[in-house]
């Protein structure tokens, strides 16, 4: 569905912009799906932080950790699918390749999760005042936005250079011996 929406707007582009799109298609598609992943992450994060966690009323750092963790998990599952299928167009179905892609993707996202979590925990010192027990959603959002920018950049480079790296002049991992792709 989301790919059809993107293609609809690409068809509307004038020729010079279409050429530019074709030249930078992978990066543009990554940004597009990255925005969708970020929106999903934000929706889950805010629903957890200011919905579910507000009912529990634990320590602010624990609430932030749980909310960030759930949002991360949902976003990683969505991101793996769209990155594999639409961004880097990895069509490999070989079990070894799928396992490599999945585990390196999740590993890279785990590293970026700790980057995001660190940024959000530092942010709790700015948006949560334990003395008066107030939350400031604006400052919370600023830290969340900064975390998403840092994480998105790190994830793109790791996905491009490691997870879905295109092997030049190497036989396809899915091809049978002696079979050309």
CNS distance restraints for C-alpha pairs under 8 A (distance, minus, plus):
assign (resid   1 and name CA) (resid   5 and name CA) 6.54 0.50 0.50
assign (resid   2 and name CA) (resid   6 and name CA) 6.39 0.50 0.50
assign (resid   3 and name CA) (resid   7 and name CA) 6.15 0.50 0.50
assign (resid   3 and name CA) (resid  86 and name CA) 7.53 0.50 0.50
assign (resid   4 and name CA) (resid   8 and name CA) 6.05 0.50 0.50
assign (resid   5 and name CA) (resid   9 and name CA) 6.59 0.50 0.50
assign (resid   6 and name CA) (resid  10 and name CA) 6.24 0.50 0.50
assign (resid   7 and name CA) (resid  11 and name CA) 6.19 0.50 0.50
assign (resid   8 and name CA) (resid  12 and name CA) 6.80 0.50 0.50
assign (resid   9 and name CA) (resid  13 and name CA) 6.79 0.50 0.50
assign (resid  10 and name CA) (resid  18 and name CA) 6.89 0.50 0.50
assign (resid  10 and name CA) (resid  21 and name CA) 7.86 0.50 0.50
assign (resid  11 and name CA) (resid  18 and name CA) 7.90 0.50 0.50
assign (resid  13 and name CA) (resid  17 and name CA) 5.89 0.50 0.50
assign (resid  13 and name CA) (resid  18 and name CA) 5.60 0.50 0.50
assign (resid  14 and name CA) (resid  18 and name CA) 6.07 0.50 0.50
assign (resid  15 and name CA) (resid  19 and name CA) 6.19 0.50 0.50
assign (resid  16 and name CA) (resid  20 and name CA) 6.42 0.50 0.50
assign (resid  17 and name CA) (resid  21 and name CA) 6.05 0.50 0.50
assign (resid  18 and name CA) (resid  22 and name CA) 6.11 0.50 0.50
assign (resid  19 and name CA) (resid  23 and name CA) 6.21 0.50 0.50
assign (resid  20 and name CA) (resid  24 and name CA) 6.31 0.50 0.50
assign (resid  21 and name CA) (resid  25 and name CA) 5.18 0.50 0.50
assign (resid  21 and name CA) (resid  28 and name CA) 7.24 0.50 0.50
assign (resid  24 and name CA) (resid  28 and name CA) 6.13 0.50 0.50
assign (resid  25 and name CA) (resid  29 and name CA) 5.93 0.50 0.50
assign (resid  26 and name CA) (resid  30 and name CA) 6.01 0.50 0.50
assign (resid  26 and name CA) (resid  87 and name CA) 5.82 0.50 0.50
assign (resid  26 and name CA) (resid  88 and name CA) 6.94 0.50 0.50
assign (resid  27 and name CA) (resid  31 and name CA) 6.16 0.50 0.50
assign (resid  27 and name CA) (resid  87 and name CA) 7.99 0.50 0.50
assign (resid  28 and name CA) (resid  32 and name CA) 6.13 0.50 0.50
assign (resid  29 and name CA) (resid  33 and name CA) 6.16 0.50 0.50
assign (resid  29 and name CA) (resid  86 and name CA) 7.52 0.50 0.50
assign (resid  29 and name CA) (resid  87 and name CA) 5.78 0.50 0.50
assign (resid  30 and name CA) (resid  34 and name CA) 5.69 0.50 0.50
assign (resid  30 and name CA) (resid  83 and name CA) 7.30 0.50 0.50
assign (resid  30 and name CA) (resid  87 and name CA) 5.58 0.50 0.50
assign (resid  30 and name CA) (resid 156 and name CA) 7.59 0.50 0.50
assign (resid  31 and name CA) (resid  35 and name CA) 5.99 0.50 0.50
assign (resid  32 and name CA) (resid  36 and name CA) 6.51 0.50 0.50
assign (resid  33 and name CA) (resid  37 and name CA) 6.02 0.50 0.50
assign (resid  33 and name CA) (resid  79 and name CA) 7.63 0.50 0.50
assign (resid  33 and name CA) (resid  82 and name CA) 6.95 0.50 0.50
assign (resid  33 and name CA) (resid  83 and name CA) 7.77 0.50 0.50
assign (resid  33 and name CA) (resid  87 and name CA) 7.94 0.50 0.50
assign (resid  34 and name CA) (resid  38 and name CA) 5.96 0.50 0.50
assign (resid  34 and name CA) (resid  79 and name CA) 7.61 0.50 0.50
assign (resid  34 and name CA) (resid 152 and name CA) 6.99 0.50 0.50
assign (resid  35 and name CA) (resid  39 and name CA) 6.05 0.50 0.50
assign (resid  36 and name CA) (resid  40 and name CA) 6.18 0.50 0.50
assign (resid  37 and name CA) (resid  41 and name CA) 6.06 0.50 0.50
assign (resid  37 and name CA) (resid  75 and name CA) 5.68 0.50 0.50
assign (resid  37 and name CA) (resid  78 and name CA) 6.88 0.50 0.50
assign (resid  37 and name CA) (resid  79 and name CA) 6.26 0.50 0.50
assign (resid  38 and name CA) (resid  42 and name CA) 6.02 0.50 0.50
assign (resid  38 and name CA) (resid  75 and name CA) 7.43 0.50 0.50
assign (resid  38 and name CA) (resid 148 and name CA) 6.95 0.50 0.50
assign (resid  39 and name CA) (resid  43 and name CA) 6.11 0.50 0.50
assign (resid  40 and name CA) (resid  44 and name CA) 6.23 0.50 0.50
assign (resid  40 and name CA) (resid  71 and name CA) 7.79 0.50 0.50
assign (resid  40 and name CA) (resid  74 and name CA) 7.84 0.50 0.50
assign (resid  40 and name CA) (resid  75 and name CA) 6.48 0.50 0.50
assign (resid  41 and name CA) (resid  45 and name CA) 5.92 0.50 0.50
assign (resid  41 and name CA) (resid  71 and name CA) 4.94 0.50 0.50
assign (resid  41 and name CA) (resid  72 and name CA) 6.50 0.50 0.50
assign (resid  41 and name CA) (resid  74 and name CA) 7.11 0.50 0.50
assign (resid  41 and name CA) (resid  75 and name CA) 5.51 0.50 0.50
assign (resid  42 and name CA) (resid  46 and name CA) 5.94 0.50 0.50
assign (resid  42 and name CA) (resid  71 and name CA) 7.25 0.50 0.50
assign (resid  43 and name CA) (resid  47 and name CA) 5.98 0.50 0.50
assign (resid  44 and name CA) (resid  48 and name CA) 6.04 0.50 0.50
assign (resid  44 and name CA) (resid  67 and name CA) 7.69 0.50 0.50
assign (resid  44 and name CA) (resid  70 and name CA) 7.33 0.50 0.50
assign (resid  44 and name CA) (resid  71 and name CA) 5.12 0.50 0.50
assign (resid  44 and name CA) (resid  74 and name CA) 7.92 0.50 0.50
assign (resid  45 and name CA) (resid  49 and name CA) 5.88 0.50 0.50
assign (resid  45 and name CA) (resid  67 and name CA) 5.30 0.50 0.50
assign (resid  45 and name CA) (resid  68 and name CA) 5.92 0.50 0.50
assign (resid  45 and name CA) (resid  70 and name CA) 7.32 0.50 0.50
assign (resid  45 and name CA) (resid  71 and name CA) 5.12 0.50 0.50
assign (resid  46 and name CA) (resid  50 and name CA) 5.56 0.50 0.50
assign (resid  46 and name CA) (resid  51 and name CA) 7.17 0.50 0.50
assign (resid  46 and name CA) (resid  67 and name CA) 7.74 0.50 0.50
assign (resid  47 and name CA) (resid  51 and name CA) 4.94 0.50 0.50
assign (resid  47 and name CA) (resid  52 and name CA) 6.66 0.50 0.50
assign (resid  48 and name CA) (resid  52 and name CA) 4.83 0.50 0.50
assign (resid  48 and name CA) (resid  53 and name CA) 5.68 0.50 0.50
assign (resid  48 and name CA) (resid  67 and name CA) 5.17 0.50 0.50
assign (resid  48 and name CA) (resid  70 and name CA) 8.00 0.50 0.50
assign (resid  49 and name CA) (resid  53 and name CA) 5.10 0.50 0.50
assign (resid  49 and name CA) (resid  54 and name CA) 6.55 0.50 0.50
assign (resid  49 and name CA) (resid  63 and name CA) 6.57 0.50 0.50
assign (resid  49 and name CA) (resid  64 and name CA) 6.57 0.50 0.50
assign (resid  49 and name CA) (resid  67 and name CA) 5.51 0.50 0.50
assign (resid  50 and name CA) (resid  54 and name CA) 5.28 0.50 0.50
assign (resid  51 and name CA) (resid  55 and name CA) 6.71 0.50 0.50
assign (resid  52 and name CA) (resid  56 and name CA) 6.82 0.50 0.50
assign (resid  53 and name CA) (resid  57 and name CA) 5.98 0.50 0.50
assign (resid  53 and name CA) (resid  58 and name CA) 7.42 0.50 0.50
assign (resid  53 and name CA) (resid  63 and name CA) 5.95 0.50 0.50
assign (resid  53 and name CA) (resid  67 and name CA) 7.64 0.50 0.50
assign (resid  57 and name CA) (resid  63 and name CA) 7.75 0.50 0.50
assign (resid  58 and name CA) (resid  62 and name CA) 6.74 0.50 0.50
assign (resid  58 and name CA) (resid  63 and name CA) 6.22 0.50 0.50
assign (resid  59 and name CA) (resid  63 and name CA) 6.16 0.50 0.50
assign (resid  60 and name CA) (resid  64 and name CA) 6.09 0.50 0.50
assign (resid  60 and name CA) (resid 124 and name CA) 7.07 0.50 0.50
assign (resid  60 and name CA) (resid 128 and name CA) 7.03 0.50 0.50
assign (resid  61 and name CA) (resid  65 and name CA) 6.07 0.50 0.50
assign (resid  61 and name CA) (resid 121 and name CA) 6.24 0.50 0.50
assign (resid  61 and name CA) (resid 124 and name CA) 6.69 0.50 0.50
assign (resid  62 and name CA) (resid  66 and name CA) 6.19 0.50 0.50
assign (resid  63 and name CA) (resid  67 and name CA) 6.09 0.50 0.50
assign (resid  64 and name CA) (resid  68 and name CA) 5.86 0.50 0.50
assign (resid  64 and name CA) (resid 120 and name CA) 7.21 0.50 0.50
assign (resid  64 and name CA) (resid 121 and name CA) 7.12 0.50 0.50
assign (resid  64 and name CA) (resid 124 and name CA) 7.98 0.50 0.50
assign (resid  65 and name CA) (resid  69 and name CA) 6.00 0.50 0.50
assign (resid  65 and name CA) (resid 117 and name CA) 6.83 0.50 0.50
assign (resid  65 and name CA) (resid 121 and name CA) 7.63 0.50 0.50
assign (resid  66 and name CA) (resid  70 and name CA) 6.24 0.50 0.50
assign (resid  67 and name CA) (resid  71 and name CA) 6.17 0.50 0.50
assign (resid  68 and name CA) (resid  72 and name CA) 5.95 0.50 0.50
assign (resid  68 and name CA) (resid 117 and name CA) 6.71 0.50 0.50
assign (resid  69 and name CA) (resid  73 and name CA) 6.21 0.50 0.50
assign (resid  69 and name CA) (resid 113 and name CA) 7.90 0.50 0.50
assign (resid  70 and name CA) (resid  74 and name CA) 6.37 0.50 0.50
assign (resid  71 and name CA) (resid  75 and name CA) 6.12 0.50 0.50
assign (resid  72 and name CA) (resid  76 and name CA) 6.01 0.50 0.50
assign (resid  72 and name CA) (resid 113 and name CA) 6.79 0.50 0.50
assign (resid  73 and name CA) (resid  77 and name CA) 6.42 0.50 0.50
assign (resid  74 and name CA) (resid  78 and name CA) 6.46 0.50 0.50
assign (resid  75 and name CA) (resid  79 and name CA) 5.86 0.50 0.50
assign (resid  76 and name CA) (resid  80 and name CA) 5.98 0.50 0.50
assign (resid  76 and name CA) (resid 106 and name CA) 7.24 0.50 0.50
assign (resid  76 and name CA) (resid 109 and name CA) 7.00 0.50 0.50
assign (resid  77 and name CA) (resid  81 and name CA) 6.63 0.50 0.50
assign (resid  78 and name CA) (resid  82 and name CA) 6.42 0.50 0.50
assign (resid  79 and name CA) (resid  83 and name CA) 5.74 0.50 0.50
assign (resid  80 and name CA) (resid  84 and name CA) 5.95 0.50 0.50
assign (resid  80 and name CA) (resid 102 and name CA) 7.41 0.50 0.50
assign (resid  80 and name CA) (resid 105 and name CA) 7.05 0.50 0.50
assign (resid  81 and name CA) (resid  85 and name CA) 6.06 0.50 0.50
assign (resid  82 and name CA) (resid  86 and name CA) 5.29 0.50 0.50
assign (resid  82 and name CA) (resid  87 and name CA) 6.55 0.50 0.50
assign (resid  83 and name CA) (resid  87 and name CA) 4.68 0.50 0.50
assign (resid  83 and name CA) (resid  88 and name CA) 5.84 0.50 0.50
assign (resid  83 and name CA) (resid  89 and name CA) 7.43 0.50 0.50
assign (resid  84 and name CA) (resid  88 and name CA) 5.61 0.50 0.50
assign (resid  84 and name CA) (resid  89 and name CA) 5.63 0.50 0.50
assign (resid  84 and name CA) (resid  90 and name CA) 5.26 0.50 0.50
assign (resid  84 and name CA) (resid  91 and name CA) 7.71 0.50 0.50
assign (resid  84 and name CA) (resid 164 and name CA) 7.50 0.50 0.50
assign (resid  85 and name CA) (resid  89 and name CA) 4.83 0.50 0.50
assign (resid  85 and name CA) (resid  90 and name CA) 6.06 0.50 0.50
assign (resid  85 and name CA) (resid  91 and name CA) 7.15 0.50 0.50
assign (resid  88 and name CA) (resid 160 and name CA) 7.67 0.50 0.50
assign (resid  88 and name CA) (resid 164 and name CA) 6.37 0.50 0.50
assign (resid  90 and name CA) (resid 164 and name CA) 6.83 0.50 0.50
assign (resid  92 and name CA) (resid  97 and name CA) 6.60 0.50 0.50
assign (resid  92 and name CA) (resid  98 and name CA) 6.87 0.50 0.50
assign (resid  92 and name CA) (resid 173 and name CA) 7.42 0.50 0.50
assign (resid  92 and name CA) (resid 174 and name CA) 6.07 0.50 0.50
assign (resid  93 and name CA) (resid  97 and name CA) 7.07 0.50 0.50
assign (resid  93 and name CA) (resid  98 and name CA) 6.29 0.50 0.50
assign (resid  93 and name CA) (resid 174 and name CA) 6.76 0.50 0.50
assign (resid  94 and name CA) (resid  98 and name CA) 6.10 0.50 0.50
assign (resid  94 and name CA) (resid 173 and name CA) 7.09 0.50 0.50
assign (resid  94 and name CA) (resid 174 and name CA) 5.50 0.50 0.50
assign (resid  95 and name CA) (resid  99 and name CA) 6.01 0.50 0.50
assign (resid  96 and name CA) (resid 100 and name CA) 6.10 0.50 0.50
assign (resid  97 and name CA) (resid 101 and name CA) 6.05 0.50 0.50
assign (resid  97 and name CA) (resid 173 and name CA) 7.16 0.50 0.50
assign (resid  98 and name CA) (resid 102 and name CA) 5.96 0.50 0.50
assign (resid  99 and name CA) (resid 103 and name CA) 5.93 0.50 0.50
assign (resid 100 and name CA) (resid 104 and name CA) 5.89 0.50 0.50
assign (resid 100 and name CA) (resid 163 and name CA) 7.55 0.50 0.50
assign (resid 101 and name CA) (resid 105 and name CA) 5.79 0.50 0.50
assign (resid 101 and name CA) (resid 163 and name CA) 5.34 0.50 0.50
assign (resid 101 and name CA) (resid 164 and name CA) 6.67 0.50 0.50
assign (resid 102 and name CA) (resid 106 and name CA) 6.06 0.50 0.50
assign (resid 103 and name CA) (resid 107 and name CA) 5.86 0.50 0.50
assign (resid 104 and name CA) (resid 108 and name CA) 5.96 0.50 0.50
assign (resid 104 and name CA) (resid 162 and name CA) 7.73 0.50 0.50
assign (resid 104 and name CA) (resid 163 and name CA) 5.79 0.50 0.50
assign (resid 105 and name CA) (resid 109 and name CA) 6.11 0.50 0.50
assign (resid 105 and name CA) (resid 159 and name CA) 6.85 0.50 0.50
assign (resid 105 and name CA) (resid 163 and name CA) 5.89 0.50 0.50
assign (resid 106 and name CA) (resid 110 and name CA) 5.94 0.50 0.50
assign (resid 107 and name CA) (resid 111 and name CA) 6.45 0.50 0.50
assign (resid 108 and name CA) (resid 112 and name CA) 6.39 0.50 0.50
assign (resid 108 and name CA) (resid 155 and name CA) 6.93 0.50 0.50
assign (resid 108 and name CA) (resid 158 and name CA) 6.75 0.50 0.50
assign (resid 108 and name CA) (resid 159 and name CA) 7.91 0.50 0.50
assign (resid 109 and name CA) (resid 113 and name CA) 5.85 0.50 0.50
assign (resid 109 and name CA) (resid 155 and name CA) 6.77 0.50 0.50
assign (resid 110 and name CA) (resid 114 and name CA) 6.46 0.50 0.50
assign (resid 111 and name CA) (resid 115 and name CA) 6.51 0.50 0.50
assign (resid 112 and name CA) (resid 116 and name CA) 6.13 0.50 0.50
assign (resid 112 and name CA) (resid 151 and name CA) 5.53 0.50 0.50
assign (resid 112 and name CA) (resid 154 and name CA) 6.99 0.50 0.50
assign (resid 112 and name CA) (resid 155 and name CA) 7.06 0.50 0.50
assign (resid 113 and name CA) (resid 117 and name CA) 5.93 0.50 0.50
assign (resid 113 and name CA) (resid 151 and name CA) 7.67 0.50 0.50
assign (resid 114 and name CA) (resid 118 and name CA) 5.91 0.50 0.50
assign (resid 115 and name CA) (resid 119 and name CA) 6.35 0.50 0.50
assign (resid 115 and name CA) (resid 147 and name CA) 7.56 0.50 0.50
assign (resid 115 and name CA) (resid 151 and name CA) 7.10 0.50 0.50
assign (resid 116 and name CA) (resid 120 and name CA) 6.15 0.50 0.50
assign (resid 116 and name CA) (resid 147 and name CA) 5.12 0.50 0.50
assign (resid 116 and name CA) (resid 148 and name CA) 7.19 0.50 0.50
assign (resid 116 and name CA) (resid 150 and name CA) 7.88 0.50 0.50
assign (resid 116 and name CA) (resid 151 and name CA) 6.59 0.50 0.50
assign (resid 117 and name CA) (resid 121 and name CA) 6.02 0.50 0.50
assign (resid 118 and name CA) (resid 122 and name CA) 6.14 0.50 0.50
assign (resid 119 and name CA) (resid 123 and name CA) 6.13 0.50 0.50
assign (resid 119 and name CA) (resid 143 and name CA) 6.86 0.50 0.50
assign (resid 119 and name CA) (resid 144 and name CA) 7.90 0.50 0.50
assign (resid 119 and name CA) (resid 147 and name CA) 6.01 0.50 0.50
assign (resid 120 and name CA) (resid 124 and name CA) 6.44 0.50 0.50
assign (resid 120 and name CA) (resid 140 and name CA) 8.00 0.50 0.50
assign (resid 120 and name CA) (resid 143 and name CA) 6.24 0.50 0.50
assign (resid 120 and name CA) (resid 144 and name CA) 6.58 0.50 0.50
assign (resid 120 and name CA) (resid 147 and name CA) 7.21 0.50 0.50
assign (resid 121 and name CA) (resid 125 and name CA) 7.37 0.50 0.50
assign (resid 122 and name CA) (resid 126 and name CA) 7.55 0.50 0.50
assign (resid 123 and name CA) (resid 127 and name CA) 6.25 0.50 0.50
assign (resid 123 and name CA) (resid 139 and name CA) 7.83 0.50 0.50
assign (resid 123 and name CA) (resid 140 and name CA) 6.79 0.50 0.50
assign (resid 123 and name CA) (resid 143 and name CA) 5.90 0.50 0.50
assign (resid 124 and name CA) (resid 128 and name CA) 5.20 0.50 0.50
assign (resid 124 and name CA) (resid 140 and name CA) 7.62 0.50 0.50
assign (resid 125 and name CA) (resid 129 and name CA) 7.03 0.50 0.50
assign (resid 126 and name CA) (resid 139 and name CA) 7.08 0.50 0.50
assign (resid 127 and name CA) (resid 134 and name CA) 7.81 0.50 0.50
assign (resid 127 and name CA) (resid 135 and name CA) 5.60 0.50 0.50
assign (resid 127 and name CA) (resid 136 and name CA) 4.89 0.50 0.50
assign (resid 127 and name CA) (resid 137 and name CA) 7.18 0.50 0.50
assign (resid 127 and name CA) (resid 139 and name CA) 5.52 0.50 0.50
assign (resid 127 and name CA) (resid 140 and name CA) 5.71 0.50 0.50
assign (resid 128 and name CA) (resid 133 and name CA) 6.76 0.50 0.50
assign (resid 128 and name CA) (resid 134 and name CA) 5.70 0.50 0.50
assign (resid 128 and name CA) (resid 135 and name CA) 4.79 0.50 0.50
assign (resid 128 and name CA) (resid 136 and name CA) 6.60 0.50 0.50
assign (resid 129 and name CA) (resid 133 and name CA) 5.39 0.50 0.50
assign (resid 129 and name CA) (resid 134 and name CA) 5.55 0.50 0.50
assign (resid 129 and name CA) (resid 135 and name CA) 6.97 0.50 0.50
assign (resid 130 and name CA) (resid 134 and name CA) 7.06 0.50 0.50
assign (resid 136 and name CA) (resid 140 and name CA) 6.19 0.50 0.50
assign (resid 137 and name CA) (resid 141 and name CA) 5.93 0.50 0.50
assign (resid 138 and name CA) (resid 142 and name CA) 6.33 0.50 0.50
assign (resid 139 and name CA) (resid 143 and name CA) 6.35 0.50 0.50
assign (resid 140 and name CA) (resid 144 and name CA) 6.17 0.50 0.50
assign (resid 141 and name CA) (resid 145 and name CA) 5.97 0.50 0.50
assign (resid 142 and name CA) (resid 146 and name CA) 6.24 0.50 0.50
assign (resid 143 and name CA) (resid 147 and name CA) 6.08 0.50 0.50
assign (resid 144 and name CA) (resid 148 and name CA) 6.17 0.50 0.50
assign (resid 145 and name CA) (resid 149 and name CA) 6.33 0.50 0.50
assign (resid 146 and name CA) (resid 150 and name CA) 6.33 0.50 0.50
assign (resid 147 and name CA) (resid 151 and name CA) 6.03 0.50 0.50
assign (resid 148 and name CA) (resid 152 and name CA) 5.86 0.50 0.50
assign (resid 149 and name CA) (resid 153 and name CA) 6.33 0.50 0.50
assign (resid 150 and name CA) (resid 154 and name CA) 6.33 0.50 0.50
assign (resid 151 and name CA) (resid 155 and name CA) 5.96 0.50 0.50
assign (resid 152 and name CA) (resid 156 and name CA) 6.15 0.50 0.50
assign (resid 153 and name CA) (resid 157 and name CA) 6.49 0.50 0.50
assign (resid 154 and name CA) (resid 158 and name CA) 6.25 0.50 0.50
assign (resid 155 and name CA) (resid 159 and name CA) 5.91 0.50 0.50
assign (resid 156 and name CA) (resid 160 and name CA) 5.99 0.50 0.50
assign (resid 157 and name CA) (resid 161 and name CA) 5.83 0.50 0.50
assign (resid 158 and name CA) (resid 162 and name CA) 5.45 0.50 0.50
assign (resid 158 and name CA) (resid 163 and name CA) 6.63 0.50 0.50
assign (resid 159 and name CA) (resid 163 and name CA) 4.65 0.50 0.50
assign (resid 159 and name CA) (resid 164 and name CA) 5.71 0.50 0.50
assign (resid 159 and name CA) (resid 165 and name CA) 7.37 0.50 0.50
assign (resid 160 and name CA) (resid 164 and name CA) 5.66 0.50 0.50
assign (resid 160 and name CA) (resid 165 and name CA) 5.59 0.50 0.50
assign (resid 161 and name CA) (resid 165 and name CA) 5.26 0.50 0.50
assign (resid 171 and name CA) (resid 175 and name CA) 7.20 0.50 0.50
assign (resid 171 and name CA) (resid 180 and name CA) 7.73 0.50 0.50
assign (resid 171 and name CA) (resid 181 and name CA) 7.94 0.50 0.50
assign (resid 172 and name CA) (resid 181 and name CA) 6.85 0.50 0.50
assign (resid 175 and name CA) (resid 179 and name CA) 5.88 0.50 0.50
assign (resid 175 and name CA) (resid 180 and name CA) 6.87 0.50 0.50
assign (resid 175 and name CA) (resid 181 and name CA) 6.58 0.50 0.50
